[in-house]
């Protein structure tokens, strides 16, 4: 199959390249823009309590005031607000309320702006801009409105001795988007530069340095357009980090697959074959490994459609589409370009045909072949020791920490806490719904008192009845930052318990609000861990079994990858929690580690085991086959691992805790997958197991052995 593909590509290279360019142009011209959201409630199914609370509130209180932006006023000298200051704050908020009614950009998102009384200590005073009907506070119009509101407020505080900073849903979304754009630019530039530099060191070729960047760029345009179409067709909600992750995945994995091909192409050239024959041979030998590796990655990502969180149901297909397009480009576009360039591909290098002398991978392979037990024990011990630290993983749900400290919305939160509880920025909404007639007014007061007395509550406002009297809402201000671990623990435990227990007879209580959404997201994630992980592992094992025609090898290959996952999480705990000193790691991190380390770690295992099988088919015994596999596949895996680990490492330049911890974890995981799992653990275990590794198939038998067995079967 792959030899036939190679013959077609080498015969019609211009056709292949032309079809890719045409496809990219069509997709860029007609595909919708890839959009994302920060609204965590959009990620949850409707049966969770926080979403049910929001639905009841929307049905029973369609015009209720929902904060979209919070204006935090304080004095520039840090002193207490005077009566004149408070009056001025009210005037400013009133002026902004007029702007909301007059300016279309603001009117589309905000309904009104009102001033609240100063804090008890007189250090801060708030103004709140409410959301208009059908406005979310998390989309592009909300960001435009937040930018305009900040612009309108700036001249109003000039020469007043006052300072205004804005936070809340819309301003935080704006700051997140702007921070994300900077992160995207930094990560994209760092990724491309890293790939160019590393390829220059490996191949000493100007063209090879640029070819992956250009070919992956073409593939990325197609992939992003297809992802946008898929999101639109299936109403998927993409997380705001998707574009940053896509850049890393497309360039990292794309470069890996190109390297898998180029190393085999160069190896065949060194044997004296011409360009076309070498391209065909490289696709024939590397094509199966590339396709199987890509298939494992795609399956792992697609397993996320089983997630109960739409963030993963969206990012899974998105990454699967990206990998699929990159895989097809590596098997068609890259060979077509290589066919046209011929030996000019390696310009200006003149030593690309020379086999390196005293190659260190040959020495490593020779030692591994001689003492596989030592290599298996040493590499396994390293993974096991690091894996122990994974038990210390402390999940955190503080999404606000993902915003850089220097943005306005983060500074506004710090200022607000000088005079008000941290929870004032985003209070809970507790909804009481009657299952029969109207609620009794006399029940609302005692219920409010019960809520106010719950652990973690700073204050609870009096209840507001709906027009039909069948529901009531209570605004509950938390004692801690709504996104903090403590606030989430309070809502998960005492606050929800109190809300449910104290609900009057014949009513049902729902606790809503952003913090409640975080509680439900944690619950959904725990469910997903028990479903997505096993399904992804089983399907990857099936792919390995089909590739290797073995029921033995897939088991120890997956054990290897599982150890790599645990070791990666353990190393991240050491670095972020113990050395850096953070309280915990964002609770989404394990599933990202699992998917990338399992999927991409399997890539390197497949490349190594496929080469080991090829060497065994040449008549070598298991130890010698392992030695030759390390000698020939080692440089490819090392180069690919360094490049992919480096591209993931560029995420650490992103500037917020989520991206930094993800960058370290994925970079370390890929490095471990390449240099511990695939380089040492997998070949040494295969050498130790020997022929039994291929049971019940005969993947390691030579052509002569195969013919002899077939003859014996016929006679038998």
C-alpha positions in Angstrom: 0.0 0.0 0.0 2.6 2.5 1.1 5.0 1.5 -1.8 2.1 2.1 -4.2 1.5 5.5 -2.6 5.2 6.3 -3.0 5.1 5.4 -6.7 2.1 7.6 -7.3 3.6 10.6 -5.4 7.0 10.3 -7.2 5.3 10.0 -10.6 2.9 13.0 -10.1 4.6 15.3 -7.5 3.3 18.6 -9.1 -0.2 17.2 -9.0 0.0 16.4 -5.3 1.5 19.8 -4.4 -1.1 21.6 -6.6 -4.0 19.7 -4.9 -2.7 20.7 -1.4 -2.3 24.4 -2.4 -5.8 24.4 -4.0 -7.3 22.8 -0.9 -5.6 25.3 1.4 -6.9 28.2 -0.7 -10.5 26.9 -0.7 -10.5 26.2 3.0 -9.1 29.6 4.0 -11.5 31.3 1.6 -14.7 29.6 2.8 -14.2 28.2 6.3 -15.6 30.2 9.3 -13.3 31.7 11.9 -12.2 29.4 14.7 -13.7 30.8 17.9 -13.4 29.9 21.5 -15.1 30.7 24.8 -14.2 31.2 28.5 -17.7 30.5 29.8 -17.2 27.4 31.9 -20.9 26.8 32.1 -21.0 26.1 28.4 -18.8 23.0 28.9 -21.2 21.1 31.3 -24.2 18.9 30.5 -27.6 20.3 31.6 -28.2 17.8 34.4 -25.6 19.3 36.7 -26.9 21.5 39.5 -25.1 24.7 38.5 -26.7 24.4 35.0 -30.1 23.6 36.4 -29.9 26.7 38.6 -29.0 28.8 35.7 -32.0 27.4 33.7 -34.5 28.0 36.5 -33.1 31.5 36.9 -33.4 32.3 33.2 -37.0 30.9 33.1 -38.3 32.5 36.3 -36.2 35.8 36.3 -35.7 36.7 32.6 -34.9 40.4 33.5 -32.9 39.8 36.6 -29.7 41.8 36.9 -26.6 39.7 36.0 -23.2 41.4 36.5 -21.1 41.6 33.3 -18.4 44.0 34.4 -17.4 45.3 37.9 -15.8 48.7 38.3 -13.6 48.9 41.3 -12.9 52.5 42.6 -10.3 53.5 45.1 -8.2 56.5 45.8 -4.9 56.9 44.0 -3.2 57.7 47.4 -4.6 54.6 49.0 -6.6 56.5 51.5 -10.3 56.2 52.5 -13.0 57.5 50.2 -14.5 60.7 51.3 -18.2 61.7 50.9 -17.2 63.8 47.9 -15.3 60.8 46.4 -18.4 58.6 46.8 -20.6 61.2 45.2 -18.1 61.4 42.3 -18.1 57.6 41.9 -21.9 57.7 41.6 -21.7 60.5 39.0 -19.1 58.5 37.0 -21.2 55.3 37.1 -24.3 57.3 36.1 -22.4 58.7 33.1 -21.3 55.2 32.1 -24.9 54.1 32.4 -25.8 56.8 29.9 -23.0 55.6 27.6 -24.4 52.1 27.8 -27.8 53.4 26.6 -26.3 55.5 23.8 -23.4 53.5 22.4 -24.3 50.4 20.3 -21.2 48.5 21.3 -22.1 48.8 25.0 -25.8 48.5 24.6 -25.5 45.1 22.9 -23.8 43.6 26.0 -24.7 45.7 29.0 -28.2 46.7 30.3 -27.4 49.3 32.9 -24.7 50.4 35.4 -25.4 51.1 39.0 -23.2 52.3 41.9 -23.0 50.4 45.2 -22.3 51.9 48.6 -18.6 52.1 49.7 -17.2 49.2 51.7 -17.4 49.4 55.4 -13.8 50.4 55.8 -14.2 53.0 53.1 -11.3 51.9 51.0 -13.2 50.7 47.9 -16.6 51.3 46.1 -18.0 49.3 43.3 -20.0 50.0 40.2 -21.7 47.1 38.4 -22.7 46.9 34.7 -25.4 44.3 34.2 -25.6 42.0 31.2 -28.2 42.7 28.6 -30.7 40.0 27.6 -29.1 37.1 25.7 -25.6 38.5 26.4 -23.1 36.0 27.8 -20.1 38.2 28.8 -17.8 35.6 27.2 -18.0 36.3 23.5 -16.5 38.8 21.0 -19.1 41.5 21.5 -18.5 41.2 25.3 -14.8 41.8 24.8 -15.5 44.8 22.5 -17.9 46.2 25.1 -15.3 45.7 27.9 -12.7 47.5 25.9 -15.1 50.4 25.1 -16.3 50.7 28.8 -12.7 51.0 30.0 -12.0 53.6 27.3 -15.1 55.6 28.4 -14.2 55.4 32.1 -10.7 56.6 31.8 -11.3 60.3 31.1 -14.1 60.4 33.8 -11.6 59.7 36.6 -8.9 62.1 35.3 -7.9 64.7 37.9 -10.4 63.3 40.5 -7.9 61.5 42.8 -9.8 58.3 42.0 -8.7 55.2 40.2 -11.0 52.7 38.4 -10.1 49.1 37.5 -12.5 46.7 35.8 -13.0 43.0 36.4 -15.9 40.6 36.0 -16.9 38.3 33.1 -16.4 40.6 30.1 -13.2 42.4 31.3 -11.7 39.0 32.3 -12.5 37.5 28.9 -10.9 40.5 27.2 -7.7 40.2 29.3 -7.7 36.5 28.7 -8.0 36.9 25.0 -5.3 39.6 24.8 -3.0 37.5 27.0 -3.8 34.4 24.8 -2.9 36.3 21.6 0.4 37.3 23.1 1.0 33.7 24.2 0.0 32.4 20.8 2.5 34.8 19.2 5.3 33.9 21.6 4.7 30.2 21.4 4.3 30.2 17.6 7.6 32.1 17.1 9.5 30.1 19.7 8.2 26.8 18.1 9.2 27.8 14.6 12.6 29.1 15.6 13.3 26.0 17.7 12.4 23.7 14.8 14.6 25.6 12.4 17.6 25.6 14.8 17.3 21.9 15.7 16.9 20.8 12.0 19.9 22.9 11.1 22.0 21.1 13.7 20.7 17.7 12.6 20.8 18.0 8.8 23.0 21.1 8.1 20.5 22.0 5.4 18.8 25.4 4.8 16.0 23.7 2.8 15.2 21.0 5.4 15.1 23.8 8.0 12.3 25.5 6.1 10.4 22.6 4.5 8.6 21.4 7.7 7.7 24.9 8.6 6.2 25.6 5.2 4.5 22.2 4.7 3.0 22.2 8.2 1.8 25.8 7.6 -0.1 24.7 4.6 -1.5 21.7 6.5 -2.4 23.9 9.5 -4.5 26.2 7.3 -6.5 23.2 6.1 -6.8 21.7 9.6 -7.9 24.9 11.3 -10.6 25.5 8.7 -11.9 21.9 9.0 -11.9 22.3 12.8 -13.9 25.5 12.5 -16.4 23.8 10.2 -16.7 20.8 12.6 -17.3 23.1 15.6 -20.0 24.9 13.7 -21.7 21.8 12.4 -21.8 20.0 15.8 -22.1 23.1 18.0 -18.9 22.4 19.8 -17.4 24.9 22.3 -13.7 25.3 22.0 -11.6 26.3 25.0 -9.6 29.5 24.7 -6.3 27.5 24.9 -7.1 25.5 21.7 -5.2 27.7 19.2 -2.0 27.6 21.3 -2.2 23.9 21.7 -3.0 23.5 18.0 0.2 25.4 17.0 2.3 23.1 19.1 0.6 19.9 18.0 0.7 20.8 14.3 4.3 21.9 14.2 5.6 19.4 16.8 3.9 16.3 15.5 4.2 17.4 11.9 8.0 17.8 12.2 8.2 14.4 14.0 6.5 12.6 11.1 8.6 14.4 8.6 11.7 13.3 10.4 10.5 9.7 10.4 10.3 9.9 6.7 13.5 11.9 6.1 15.8 9.6 8.1 14.6 6.6 6.1 15.0 8.6 2.9 18.6 9.6 3.7 19.4 6.1 4.9 18.4 4.7 1.5 20.3 7.4 -0.4 23.4 6.3 1.5 22.9 2.8 0.1 23.2 4.2 -3.4 19.6 4.4 -4.5 18.3 7.4 -6.6 15.8 10.0 -5.3 12.6 8.4 -6.5 13.6 4.9 -5.4 14.6 6.3 -2.0 11.3 8.1 -1.6 9.4 4.9 -2.5 11.5 2.9 -0.1 11.1 5.5 2.7 7.3 5.5 2.4 7.2 1.7 2.2 9.3 1.2 5.4 8.3 4.3 7.4 4.8 4.8 6.1 3.3 2.0 8.2 4.9 3.3 11.3 3.9 6.9 10.6 0.3 5.8 9.8 0.0 3.6 12.9 1.5 6.2 15.1 -0.8 8.9 13.7 -3.8 6.5 14.1 -2.9 5.9 17.8 -2.8 9.7 18.4 -6.1 10.3 16.5 -7.8 7.5 18.4 -6.6 8.8 21.8 -7.9 12.3 21.0 -11.2 11.0 19.6 -11.7 9.1 22.8 -12.5 12.5 24.3 -15.9 12.5 22.6 -16.9 10.3 25.5 -16.2 13.1 27.9 -19.1 14.7 29.7 -17.4 18.1 29.4 -17.8 19.9 26.0 -14.3 21.4 26.4 -12.9 17.9 25.8 -15.6 16.8 23.4 -14.5 19.9 21.3 -10.7 19.7 21.7 -10.6 16.0 21.1 -12.0 16.1 17.5 -10.1 19.3 16.9 -6.7 17.7 17.7 -7.7 14.5 15.9 -8.5 16.5 12.7 -5.2 18.4 13.1 -3.2 15.2 13.4 -5.1 13.5 10.5 -4.4 16.4 8.2 -0.7 16.5 9.3 -0.4 12.7 8.8 -1.8 12.9 5.2 0.6 15.8 4.5 3.6 13.8 5.8 2.7 10.9 3.6 1.9 12.9 0.4 2.9 16.5 0.4 6.4 16.0 1.9 7.4 13.1 -0.4 6.2 15.1 -3.4 8.4 18.1 -2.3 11.3 15.8 -1.7 10.9 14.2 -5.1 11.1 17.6 -6.8 14.0 18.8 -4.8 16.1 15.6 -5.1 19.5 15.9 -3.6 19.2 19.7 -3.5 17.1 19.0 -0.4 20.3 18.7 1.7 22.0 21.9 0.4 24.6 23.1 1.4 25.6 20.0 3.3 28.1 17.8 1.4 28.3 15.0 3.9 24.7 13.8 4.0 25.7 10.6 2.2 28.5 9.8 4.6 27.6 7.4 7.4 28.7 8.9 10.7 31.6 7.2 12.3 31.6 5.9 15.8 27.9 6.7 16.2 27.0 6.9 19.8 23.6 5.2 19.2 25.4 2.2 17.8 27.4 2.0 21.0 24.3 2.4 23.1 22.5 -0.2 21.0 25.4 -2.7 21.4 25.4 -2.3 25.2 21.7 -2.7 25.4 21.8 -5.8 23.3 24.5 -7.3 25.5 22.7 -6.4 28.8 19.0 -5.8 28.2 18.1 -6.7 31.8 20.2 -3.9 33.2 18.7 -1.3 30.8 15.2 -2.5 31.5 15.6 -2.4 35.3 17.4 1.0 35.3 14.9 2.7 33.0 11.9 1.1 34.8 13.3 2.2 38.2 13.6 5.8 37.1 10.0 5.8 35.9 8.7 4.1 39.0 10.5 6.5 41.4 9.1 9.5 39.6 5.6 7.8 39.5 5.5 7.6 43.3 5.4 11.5 43.5 2.2 11.4 41.4 0.4 10.4 44.6 1.1 13.9 45.9 -0.9 15.5 43.1 -3.2 18.2 44.5 -5.8 19.4 42.0 -6.7 23.1 42.0 -9.6 24.7 40.3 -8.4 28.3 40.5 -9.0 29.4 36.8 -8.3 33.0 37.8 -4.6 32.0 38.3 -4.4 31.4 34.5 -4.6 35.1 34.0 -1.2 37.0 34.2 -0.8 39.0 37.4 -0.2 42.3 35.4 -3.6 42.5 33.6 -6.2 45.0 34.8 -8.9 42.5 35.8 -6.4 40.7 38.1 -5.3 44.0 39.6 -8.9 45.0 40.2 -9.5 41.8 42.2 -6.5 42.7 44.4 -7.8 46.2 44.9 -11.4 45.0 45.7 -10.1 42.7 48.4 -8.9 45.8 50.4 -12.5 46.5 51.4 -14.8 43.7 50.4 -14.8 39.9 50.5 -13.1 38.3 47.5 -16.4 36.7 46.6 -18.1 40.0 45.9 -16.8 39.9 42.3 -18.9 36.8 41.4 -21.6 35.9 44.0 -23.4 32.6 44.0 -27.1 32.5 43.0 -29.2 30.1 45.1 -32.5 29.4 43.5 -35.5 28.0 45.3 -38.2 26.4 43.1 -41.6 25.3 44.3 -42.9 22.0 43.1 -46.5 23.0 43.8 -48.0 26.4 44.4 -46.4 29.8 45.2 -43.6 30.2 47.8 -44.6 31.6 51.2 -43.0 35.0 51.8 -42.5 34.0 55.4 -40.2 31.1 54.4 -37.7 33.4 52.6 -36.3 35.1 55.7 -35.4 32.0 57.6 -33.9 30.5 54.5 -31.7 33.6 54.0 -30.5 33.3 57.6 -29.6 29.7 57.1 -27.6 30.5 54.0 -25.8 33.4 55.7 -24.7 31.1 58.5 -23.2 28.5 56.2 -19.4 28.1 56.4 -17.7 30.1 53.6 -20.5 32.6 53.3 -19.7 36.3 53.9 -23.3 37.5 53.5 -26.6 36.4 51.9 -29.0 39.0 50.5 -32.8 38.8 51.0 -34.6 36.6 48.6 -36.4 38.0 45.5 -39.6 36.3 44.4 -40.4 35.7 40.7 -43.5 37.3 39.2 -45.5 34.1 39.5 -44.3 33.4 43.0 -43.0 29.9 42.2 -39.3 30.7 42.6 -37.0 32.9 44.6 -33.3 33.8 44.2 -30.8 34.6 46.9 -27.4 36.3 46.1 -24.7 34.8 48.3 -21.3 36.4 48.6 -18.5 34.0 49.4 -15.7 34.7 51.9 -13.0 33.7 49.5 -12.2 34.4 45.8 -14.9 32.6 43.8 -12.2 30.7 41.8 -10.1 29.7 44.8 -9.8 26.1 46.1 -11.2 27.2 49.4 -14.3 28.7 47.8 -14.9 25.6 45.7 -14.5 23.4 48.8 -17.0 25.5 50.7 -19.6 25.3 47.9 -19.1 21.6 47.3 -19.6 20.9 51.1 -21.3 23.2 53.6 -22.9 25.7 51.3 -24.7 23.2 49.0 -25.5 21.0 52.1 -27.1 24.0 53.9 -29.0 25.1 50.8 -30.5 21.7 50.2 -31.2 20.9 53.9 -32.8 24.3 54.7 -35.0 24.4 51.7 -38.7 24.8 52.8 -41.0 21.8 52.3 -42.2 21.4 48.8 -39.3 23.3 47.3 -36.0 22.3 45.6 -32.8 24.4 46.0 -30.2 24.8 43.3 -26.8 26.5 43.9 -25.6 28.3 40.8 -22.8 30.7 39.8 -19.3 30.3 38.6 -18.0 28.6 41.7 -20.8 26.0 41.5 -19.9 25.4 37.9 -16.3 24.6 39.0 -17.6 22.1 41.5 -19.6 20.3 38.8 -16.7 20.4 36.4 -14.6 18.6 39.0 -17.3 15.9 39.4 -17.6 15.6 35.6 -13.8 15.2 35.3 -13.7 12.4 37.8 -16.3 10.6 35.8 -14.3 11.2 32.6 -11.1 9.8 34.1 -12.8 6.5 34.6 -14.2 6.4 31.1 -11.8 8.1 28.7 -8.6 6.7 30.0 -9.5 3.0 29.7 -11.2 3.5 26.3 -8.2 5.3 24.8 -5.8 2.7 26.2 -7.9 -0.3 24.8 -8.2 1.2 21.3 -4.4 2.0 21.2 -3.7 -1.5 22.3 -5.9 -2.8 19.4 -4.0 -0.7 16.9 -0.7 -2.1 18.3 -2.0 -5.6 18.1 -3.0 -5.1 14.5 0.3 -3.5 13.5 2.5 -6.0 15.3 0.2 -9.1 14.8 0.9 -9.8 18.5 -1.1 -10.1 21.7 2.0 -9.8 24.0 3.8 -6.7 22.8 0.8 -4.3 23.2 0.6 -5.1 26.9 4.1 -4.2 27.8 4.1 -1.3 25.4 1.1 0.2 27.2 2.6 -0.6 30.6 5.6 1.4 29.4 3.4 4.3 28.4 1.4 4.1 31.6 4.6 4.4 33.7 5.6 7.3 31.5 2.3 9.1 32.3 2.7 8.5 36.1 6.3 9.6 36.0 5.4 12.7 34.1 2.7 13.7 36.6 5.1 12.9 39.5 7.9 15.1 38.0 5.4 17.9 37.5 4.3 17.6 41.1 8.0 17.9 42.1 8.6 20.9 39.9 5.4 22.9 40.3 4.2 22.0 43.8 7.5 21.4 45.7 10.1 23.5 43.9 8.0 26.3 42.5 5.8 26.3 45.5 2.3 26.4 44.0 -0.5 24.9 46.1 -1.6 22.5 43.4 -1.9 21.8 39.7 -4.9 22.7 37.6 -7.3 19.8 37.7 -7.4 19.5 33.9 -3.7 18.7 33.7 -3.8 14.9 34.1 -6.0 14.3 31.2 -3.8 16.5 29.0 -0.7 14.6 30.2 -2.4 11.3 29.6 -3.5 12.1 26.1 -0.3 13.6 24.9 2.1 11.3 26.7 0.1 8.1 25.9 -0.6 9.1 22.3 2.7 10.6 21.4 4.7 8.3 23.6 3.1 5.5 21.6 4.4 7.1 18.4 8.0 6.6 19.5 7.3 3.1 20.8 5.8 2.2 17.5 8.8 3.5 15.5 11.2 1.6 17.7 9.3 -1.7 17.8 8.6 -1.5 14.0 12.3 -1.1 13.4 13.1 -3.9 15.8 10.7 -6.2 13.9 12.4 -5.2 10.7 15.8 -6.1 12.0 14.5 -9.4 13.3 13.2 -10.3 9.9 16.7 -9.8 8.6 17.6 -12.9 10.6 19.0 -11.3 13.8 18.4 -12.8 17.2 16.3 -10.7 19.7 19.3 -9.1 21.4 21.0 -8.2 18.1 17.8 -6.9 16.6 17.3 -4.6 19.6 20.9 -3.3 19.2 20.4 -2.6 15.5 17.0 -1.0 16.2 18.5 1.4 18.7 21.4 2.2 16.3 19.1 3.1 13.4 15.8 4.3 15.0 17.6 5.9 18.0 18.7 9.1 16.1 15.3 9.6 14.6 13.5 9.2 18.0 16.1 11.4 19.7 15.7 14.2 17.1 12.0 13.9 17.1 11.8 13.8 20.9 14.0 16.9 21.3 12.0 18.9 18.8 8.6 17.9 20.2 9.7 18.3 23.8 11.1 21.7 22.8 7.9 22.8 21.1 5.8 21.8 24.2 8.4 23.5 26.4 7.8 26.8 24.5 4.4 26.8 26.3 6.3 27.8 29.5 6.8 31.2 27.9 3.0 31.7 28.0 3.0 33.6 31.2 0.1 31.9 33.2 0.1 29.0 35.6 -2.0 26.7 33.5 0.1 27.0 30.3 3.4 27.0 32.2 2.5 23.8 34.1 1.2 22.2 30.9 4.3 23.2 29.0 6.6 21.6 31.6 4.5 18.5 32.0 4.1 17.8 28.3 7.8 18.6 27.5 9.0 16.4 30.3 6.6 13.6 29.2 7.7 13.7 25.6 11.4 13.7 26.6 10.7 10.7 28.9 8.8 8.9 26.2 11.6 9.4 23.7 14.7 8.9 25.8 13.6 6.5 28.5 10.6 4.5 27.2 11.3 4.1 23.5 15.1 4.3 23.6 15.7 1.9 26.5 12.7 0.4 28.2 10.8 -0.9 25.1 13.8 -2.5 23.2 15.3 -4.0 26.3 12.0 -5.6 27.3 11.5 -6.9 23.8 15.0 -8.4 23.8 14.4 -10.1 27.1 11.0 -11.5 26.1 12.5 -12.6 22.7 10.3 -14.5 20.2 7.4 -14.7 22.7 6.9 -10.9 22.2 5.4 -11.6 18.8 3.0 -14.4 20.0 0.6 -15.6 18.5 1.9 -14.1 15.2 5.3 -14.5 13.6 6.3 -10.9 13.2 10.0 -11.5 13.7 10.4 -14.5 11.3 12.6 -14.2 8.3 11.3 -14.7 4.7 12.9 -18.2 4.6 11.3 -19.1 8.0 7.9 -17.8 6.8 8.1 -19.9 3.6 9.2 -23.0 5.5 6.3 -22.5 8.0 3.8 -22.0 5.2 5.0 -25.1 3.4 4.8 -27.1 6.7 1.2 -25.9 7.2 0.2 -26.9 3.7 1.7 -30.4 4.1 0.1 -30.7 7.5 
